[in-house]
Amino acid sequence: MRETERTPVRVIGGGLAGSEAAWQIAQRGVPVQLYEMRPQRTTPAHQTDRLAELVCSNSLGSDLADRAPGVLKNELRRLGSLLMACADRAVVPAGGALAVDRDVFAAQVTQAVGDHPLITIIREEVTGIPDGPCVMATGPLTSPALAEELGRLLGTEHLYFYDAIAPTVYAETINMAVAFRASRYGRGEGAEGDYINCPMTEEEYHRFVAALLEAETIALRYFEREDPRFFEACLPVEQIAARGPQSLAFGPMRPVGLRDPRTGQRPFAIVQLRQDNLAGTLYSMVGFQTNLRWDEQQRVLRMIPGLEKAEFARYGMMHRNTFINAPAHLRPSLQFRQRDDLFFAGQITGVEGYVGSIGTGLLAGINTARLVLGQPVWTLPPTTMLGALCHYVAHAEPQDFQPMKANFGIMPPLATPPRRKSERKRAFAERAASDLESFLASEGS
């Protein structure tokens, strides 16, 4: 059967996972209809109609080869990820992390997917689950109508958590007489350091925390107040501060690996800002997700030394995110247990973070194409990072299921673990790379 004669696979959602899934399917000669509801219907977090828009941070996490996120990135590069290739071309300085100019990144993905001869982008909202081969990649901001339909399909109560976005400031409004450039422990490419750091004394820190705790937040809607679940990896700063007076100093404001060049000493606390675009005109506040009212954000965040006159290109915000109870419904191949030709991908599966979304989109796309072509679907070795993530979402305890990001703790233990932590990380990374190569060789890929 010629490619043009095949019934197109439907991919629902044009975010990170959906864009990657559509690309992987089309690259294997299977036509795709990619549905994206924007701009017909927007979301609380998106600002454009581009595919793969990054709505929170512009960082894809550590790119170091012996860190769990770096292992996952290298696996995706090896597996031919479109979005990783686009990210590598849109990179901005971020020390050992992979951060991108979000506009350049989304534009590259949109153009590549739109130009593919086997992909048709359809700009309309999908309110039902299609018949036939399909990838559901609608993300944590799934529209209410489709979320309701998913609830009927799954037959169980939806899980949800609250995700928060950090503010972004104009670089020219940062007071560099107070703030300084540096990367932790001197990591990064720039001679001055890839981050802008706003140092705090102990007195300044406690004054800031007190103001943060007194500030007014945006009220949750009535049906959300009954069970406000926050995802631990993306807590609003006000929620972290409420856990104790030192919680921020040991969390996103920890000063380790940094010295204030004016004093030669390590500050009591630090607020870091990371470059958000290639031009270097915007910087996002690292780990400063928040649900404060916008006027309160301006008042409280300007108490940070160096940000006294900061102007905000984007305020922080919080929104409700939807994800399914994956252990009750998905296989490690990302297939729905009750329907072989229905795949799920992205944050709706319960993986956390941009790269986890890309990875599940890649695997769901590969497996959908393989199913259509009459080939056995892949279940990746759990000793690989992507395989471990997919194994986790399929086998975690359903009653206590929480989204999971890439980490070595979800991988099988090493047969003979080295004593040193750095050596254990390297051993995990090397085993993952070796086992992925062995798997691909066995599959003839």
BELMOVEN-V899935 format. One line per field, one symbol per residue. ss: DSSP state (H for helix, E for strand, L for the rest). phi: phi as a letter, one per 20 degrees, with the letter a starting at -180 (. if undefined). psi: psi as a letter, one per 30 degrees, with the letter a starting at -180 (. if undefined). A space follows every 50 residues. Layout:
ss=???
phi=???
psi=???
This chain:
ss=LLHHHLLLEEEELLLHHHHHHHHHHHHLLLLEEEELLLLLLLLLLLLLLL LLLLLLLLEEEELLLLLHHHHHHHHHHHLLLHHHHHHHHLEELLLLEEEE LHHHHHHHHHHHHHHLLLEEEELLLLLLLLLLLEEELLLLLLLHHHHHHH HHHHLLLLEEEEEEEEEEEEHHHLLLLLLEEELHHHLLLLLLLLEEEEEE LHHHHHHHHHHHHHLLELLLLHHHHLLLLELHHHLLHHHHHLLLLLLLLL LLLLLLLLLLLLLLLLLLEEEEEEELLLLLLEEEEEEEELLELHHHHHHH HLLLLLLLLLLEEELLEEEEEEELLHHHHELLLLEELLEEEEEELLHHHL ELLHHHHHHHHHHHHHHHHHHHLLLLLLLLLLLLHHHHHHHHHHHLLHHH LLLELLLHHHLLLLLLLLLLHHHHHHHHHHHHHHHHHHHHHHLLL
phi=.fgfeffffeddodeffffffgfffffendfcdeecffegcecfdfdcdf flfeddfeeengdffddgffgfffffffenffffffffedfcfbmeeddc ffffgffffgffffeffdddedebfddcefengbdecemfdgfgffffff ffffmcffebbddcdefcdfgfeeeefdfbeadglmfoeffeoededdec fffffffffffffefeeffffgfeffbfedfgfbffffffgfeqfdfffd dfdfegmccfffdmdfffbcdecdgdbffmeccdefmdgbcfgfffgfff ffffgodgcfddfbefbcbeddbefggecdeffmeffebfeddcbnffeo ednffffffffffffgffffffemdffedfgfeefffffffffecffgfd fcgcdfaffeegfffcfffefffffffgffffffffffffffemd
psi=kleffkkkkkkjkhaeeeeeeeeeeefggkkkjjkkfkgekalffkflgl lhkjfclgkgakgkfgkeeeeeeeeeeeghkeeeeeeffgklkhbgljll jeeeeeeeeeeeeffkfgkkkjilkkfljlllkkjjhfafhkleeeeeee eeefglkklllkklkllklkefgkjffellklkkggllekeflflkkjkk leeeeeeeeeeefflklkklleffffijkkkefhkkeeeeefflfgeefg bfgkgkgkkjfefglklelkkkkkkflefgfkkkjkghklglkeeeeeee fffkkfgegkkkfklllklkkklliefffllffgkkegjegjlklafffg kkleeeeeeeeeeeeeeeeeeegglklkjkkffleeeeeeeeffgljefg kkkklklffflklkeiklekeeeeeeeeeeeeeeeeeeeeeffg.
